[in-house]
Amino acid sequence: MSWTHKVRNTVVGTLAVVAALAMTACSSNAGTGAGNSGGTITLNALFMQQAGYSQDQINAMLKSYESAHPNIKVNATYVAYEALHDKIVTSAPAGTYDVVLMDVIWPAEFASKGIIQDVTSRYPASWKQDMLGGAYSTAEYNGKFYGVPWGPSTKFLYYNTDMLAKVGAKPSDLNTWAGLLAVAQKIKDAGIAKYPIAWSWSQAEAVICDYGQLLGAFGGQFTDSSGNLDVNNAVGVQTLTWMKQTLDDGLSNPASTTFLEDDVQKSLAQGQTAFALNWESTYAALQDPTQSQVVGKIGILPTPEGPTGLRPGINGSMALAIPARAAHPDQAWDLITYLTSQQVQDQYPTGWLPNWKSSYTDQAVTKQAPQLFAVAATGYSDLILRPTVTNYNSTSAALQSEIQNALLGKKTPQQAMDDAVAASKSS
């Protein structure tokens, strides 16, 4: 199954952990190299136990790797996503793990605190050309790379084909956000759906993802050239104003301010919603008759273009990284390049979709979900990152709160974004 990106609340590592790491330089890369050691080497790897690749799929990959490397033993630990961040931080001083799975929102924090290794020098030059553009930037911070993408992810546009047909609209009418709103108004006027659009706008990480996807369509970015939160400019405020207007116009469900992604998925599945942004896993769920009343009536498209003609998705990917004090960094890198290789990823397209461009034109790979692969090839080519700031947790919390204040009419969009930026600077 694909990664569903529940609420992503993370906790900053303790000062004690950071201090301990600051006293130790990144581990030397003077390892012997996988497959060349005289004795058995044990690699300890930390993964997520839900979503993305299943535990069975990862175990199968590791078994295959061990078969090809008889002197390597991989011990895998699986934890819930909610425990993953803290597990990486608290285990770092002891060098417990050689490989860890990290979220796209963590490289800035982990890199700045010396928790993970800079692997820029290990990156093959060919990856920039061969890997999907959005995936390629997942583990990048300040022009350096701190891991390898493993499972590109973004939100796509889901639409109810029956509702579209009833108002004489076509999928091509949804190419832009302006076009989608026009169709939504027709659906509302015809009494087909009271609120044609549903969003994940609860005060949680979910709203950062939706805001970010729209911000990119309006031509914005979360941070300025110095890496500071910069959403109280004209584009940042325009994006939030647009979101509030869809609520005021009755096109967006007012319950969106309480919805997470699962709620949006249920609204689509019950035939109450014409349009919504959601993650890859929604596609399979809406085709499942045990979960959905709209089987065969749901289409999927890349996110619509904004007034700038841009249409980046939000980057919800994850990456495999090497902790700073890993005991076997060279062998860890060998394992990471194996797990993220096109050959391996192409074998498991029902977990995460591959990082690699040419996989999306290989019918042997795409046959399990051709419509999803076709849309993902476009969607993954351009992804906007959430704020690449070292104080991500507090910055995200401030943004969540202030976006919610604007959507509920407690503050103007300008005041809300001004306050979010001020809170980020003071945290």
Disulfide bonds with the S-S distance in Angstrom:
none
